[in-house]
Structures are given as C-alpha cells and as structure tokens.
Amino acid sequence: MKRKHKIYSRPKRPFDKARIDEEVIIKEKYGLKNKKEIWRADAKVRIMRQKAKTLIKASEEEKQALFEQLKKISFYDSVANRIRNGRFKGYSADAGMGHSTMGSDSKRVL
C-alpha cells in the first residue's frame, strides 16, 4: 500500500498580515472552501517550476513530456495565449516564455 504524502505545505510565517489578506481575497474571488486549497495550488505550481528548472539540461523527450503535462491541465496554452495578447503581467508579448521583465523581488502574478 502506498503511503499518502501531504500535498501542500503551510506558510513559514503563519501570521503574516499581507499574506493573510491576499489569501482572503483569493478565497472569496474563487469561492474556495479553505486556505488549504490555496496552499495546495501553490505547491503544484512550485513542483512545476522545479521540474522546469531541471529540464533546462534535459533531452527533448523529457521537455515534451513536461509540456504535454502542462497542456493536459490547460496551463501551458492559457499562459502562452496571455503572453501573446499582452495580458500577462511581468512578461512582454515578444519576449516569449520564461523571460521576465520584472525584477527578482516580484510577487506571483497570474
């Protein structure tokens, strides 16, 4: 029998006012049940970023596998379309995927 792993991680600072306010807005906007759902989504994005970073030196087959996985959850197509239409903050329309025009202190923006 497989061991169940936790699919989210709690914030390092549990009483950070700015983070709590941001989570309340997200929770109300998308009708989420609790903040655990926000943390779960953050964990999924973190995992995808880690995979993308390791695939820089990987073969084309492994890169295509990641793109197929992102297309399956309809993440890749939506981000690519938003970049093309100039609606993705932090990225220019002609820069393409992964070339941020924001500084390193930027927050997550989607």
Summary of the structure (lengths in Angstrom):
residues: 110
radius of gyration: 16.2
end to end distance: 37.8
largest distance: 48.8
contacts: 197
relative contact order: 0.07
helix: 54%
strand: 2%
